[in-house]
Amino acid sequence: MPSPLRRRLVALLGRVGVEVEPLVAGAVLIRRRGSAALVPARSERGALVVHRGRGRKEWFRLERQLAHHMVNQHVAAILRLYRVNCVLDVGANRGQYAKSLRLLGYHGQIHSFEPVPGVFEVLAAAAAKDPKWTVHRMALGRADGELEMNMVPGTLSSFLPSSEFGSNRYTRLNDTVVATAEVRRLDGMLDDLLRGIEGPRPYLKMDTQGFDLEAFAGLGERAGELVGLQSEVALLQIYDGMPRLPEALAVYEDAGFEVSAFYPVTRHARTGRVLEFDCVMVRADAVRRTWPDPTPAAAVVDDAAGG
């Protein structure tokens, strides 16, 4: 939305008792009498979206919309800050993540992994005209081989069986089709994936329905070559045996990664509990390996002093 038009709109809304609060570049929050609306304000990257909140469920829906916007913006900033030039998109589904990175200005290499046949065809079509986006019909895990996978149309396919909670929440988990999927370790493929990239600085994104730690284990000692990662970490288990947030966080921290952000992915509306968070993590020393700390000295706050 052009700035002059936005300013006139904000002024007009103020006169009728509507509060407009800037959130980040590209979005504002509109509030009036307990209701709310998230307005992505950059018309060149999508249509104007207004969502009014009425009650608990509507607020949770607004929160999810806002969190989705914020995590995309956050990841884009991290990719710039850490000079990422290769994104490993594990559990790519139809390519939504890769397409969002392109819209947000990332121009580097993307490798997307998706084992579900019908979904993979959609992914391959999405990547067909992008020379820096390569797709792989396979899953990633801690050992090369084949595993039986519970496949669900659309999303939620997993190597793990659904839990009672998951089956009640997502009824399509009761209608899975078991099929064999190829599984590869990532460390054995990494040289090929990074070939031709000068000074590779890879970032790993995982969304594998409970299999993220298995995919991460397949990196072995080469996890140290990543400058950052993104993983869906669970508090409520949709699948039996799905690692919970404390376990996943401990593994990633032991490998040298530190939390950059948590954003809620889904929430149980009846109880208000969060099911999963998008967890963005970075290897902080990677910022300083090849260039100075970009934070101006005047902006540094001493945490010990309570800043």
N, C-alpha and C positions, 0 to 999 in steps of 0.2 A: 504494500500500500504506500503510495507516495507520501513523503513527510508532511507537506502542507495540508493534504487532505486528511491525514491522520490527526494533525493538530486541531483542525476544525471539528472533526468528529469527537475528539476528546473533550473539547470545549462545550460542544452541544450536549454531550452526555452528562457533563458536570452540571449543567443548568437544570437537568431533569432529575438530579439526585442519584446519578450512577457514578460510582467510583471506578476509575481506570488506573491500574497499577502496572507499570512496566516490569517485565520479568527478566527477559534476556533480549538481545538483539533479535527481533523477529517475532516476539510474542508479548501480549499484554493479558492481564487478568481483569475481567470486568465483574463488579459485584454490585448487587442491589438487594436489600432486604433479605439477606441470607442466601440468595441465589448467586451463581457464578457462571462465567463464560470464559473459555480460553480462546483467544483469537490469534492464530498465527498470522503475522502481519506482512509477510513478504509475498506479494501477489505473484512475483515471477517464479516462485517455487511451489505453487499450489494454490488452490482456491481458498478464499476466506472461509473459515469454519467458526461457527458460533454454537456454543453448547450451554444451555441454561440448566443449573442444578436445582433440583427440587427433592430434598430428602436425602437419606443416607445412601441409597443405591446410586442416585444420580451424582452425588458428590464423589463416590468411589469411581464412577465411570469418568468423571472429569479428572480425577487424580491420575487415572491410568493414561488418559490422553496427554496430560501434562508431563507425566513421567516418561512416556514414549518420546515426546518432543525433547525433553531435557537430556535423556541418555544419548540420543542421537547427536545433539549439540556438544555434549561432553566428550563423546568419543571422537568427534571431528576435531575438537581442540587438542585432545591427547595425541591423535595421529600427527597433527602439525607440530606440537611441542616436541615429540620424540622422533620427528623426521621419519615416520614409518613409510616404507616403500614396498612392503609386501604384507597383505592381510590374508591369513589362513582362516577361512570361513567354514567351520566344521558344524555340520547339521544345517545346511544352507536352505533346506526346503525349496521354495520356488524362486529364491534369489532376492527376497525382500531386503535383507541386510545389505548386500552388495549394491543394490540399486539406490538405497538410501545414502550409502557412502559416496556414490557418484554425484548425487544431488547436492551433497554437502561439500563438494569440491575436492574429494580425494581422487587423484589421477594415477596412483601407483598400481602395482600388480595385485590381483586378487585370485586366490585359488579356493574354489568352493567345493565342498564334499557333501554328497547326498546319496544314500544307498537305496532309497525307495524308488522303484522303477518308474511309475507314472509321474511322480513328483520330479524325478530327475529330468524327464523329457521337457517339462515346463522350464526347469532351471536352465537346461542346455539352450533352449530357444531364447531365453532372456539374455544369455551371455553371447549369443552367436555373432553379434555385430560389434562386440567390444574386444579388441585385440589383446587387451591386458587383463581379461577375465577368463580364466580357465576353469573348467568344471571336471570333476572326477566322480564316477559312479562307484562309491565305496564309503564305508564307515572307517573311522580311526579308533584304535584300541591299543591295549598293552601287548598284543601278540598278533602276528600275521596269521591269517587263516580265514575261516568262515564261522559265522554264528547265526543261530535262528533268531529272527526278529519278529516282534509283534507289530504288524503293519496296519495302520489306520488311514483311511482316506483323508487327505488334507494335511493334518498335523497330528502330533502326539504318538507317532510310531516310536517304539522303544525296544531295546534288547531286554528290558526288565518287565515282569508281569505287573499289571496294575494292582494297586492296593485297594482295599475296600473303600477307603475315602476317595481315591481317584475314580473308581468305577461309579460311585454314586454321583460325583461331581460332573464327570464327563462320560455320559452314557455310551458314547461311541467306542470307549475302551472295552466294552463288553462284546464288540463285534470285530475283533481283530482277525487278521489272516496271517498265519505263521509262514514265513518264507526265509530262505537263506540269503545272507548278505555277506559280501566280501569285506574283510577287515584288514587294515594295514597299520603297522607302526609308523608314526610320523618321522621318527629319527632316520629310518631307512630311506625316506623319500625326500628329506629336507634339501640335500644337495641339488637334486634335480629341480625342486620347486624354486630354489633361489638362484639357479644358474642364469647368468646374464644380468643380474642385478648388481650394480656397483655399490659396494658398502652396504650389504643387506641389513635391514633393520625390521625384522618381522614382528607382527602383532597377531596373536591367536585369539579368535572369537569362537566360543563353544556354546551350542544350544542343542544338546543331544538327548534330552528327556531322560535325565538320570545317569548318563554315561560319560559326563564331562571328565571325571577323575580318571576313567579308563583311557580316554583319548589323550589326556595330559600325560599319563604314565608312559605312553608310547614315545614320548620325547626323550625319556631317559636324561642323561647328562646334558643333552642339547637344549634343554629348557632354559639354560643360561644364555642362549643366544637370542631369546625373545626380549624385546624392550617393554612389552606389556601384554596383558591378556584380558579377556572378558568372559565371564562364566555365569550361567544361571545357577544360583545357589538356593537350595530349598530349606524351608522351615517346616512346611507340611508336606508329607510324602505322598505324591501321586502314584508312585511305583514302589513295590516292595524292594527293599534293599537300596533305595535311592539315598546317596549320602546327604546328610543335612549340612546346613551352613557351617557349624563349628568344625566339622571334619574337613570339609572342602577348604575352608579358609586356612586351616592348619597346614594342609598339604601345599597350598600355593605360597604361604608365608615361609615355610621351610625351604622352598625353592628360590627364595629371595625376592618375592613380589610383595608390594605393599598396597593397601587399599587406596584408591583414588576416589571412588564413589560407590554408593549403593542406591539403586532406584527400584521401587516395587514394580513387579511385573504383573502379578495377579493377586487379588485379595478375596477372601471368603466374606461375602457381603453380610451374611447373617450374623457372624461373630466379629467381624472387623479384623480377623487375623490375616497376615500376609502369607501367601503360599510360597512365593519365590521372589528373589531379588536379582536384578542384573548387577553383577559385581564387576567393576572396572578396576584393574590393578596395574601397577607399573613397577619397573625395576628402576628405582630413583637414580642410581648412579649412571644409568644410560643417558640421562640428560647431559651429564658432564663429561662423557667420554671423549667427545670430539668437538665440543664447543662450550663457551662459558655459560654459566647459569643465567638464563634469560630474565630472572627476577631482579628488578632494580634494587639496589641496596636500600633505598629509602622505603621500599615496600616490605622489607623483611620484618616480621614481628617475632619477638622473643616469647616463645610459648611459656617459658619458665616465669616470665613476668606477668602472666595472666592475659596475654594478647590473644 
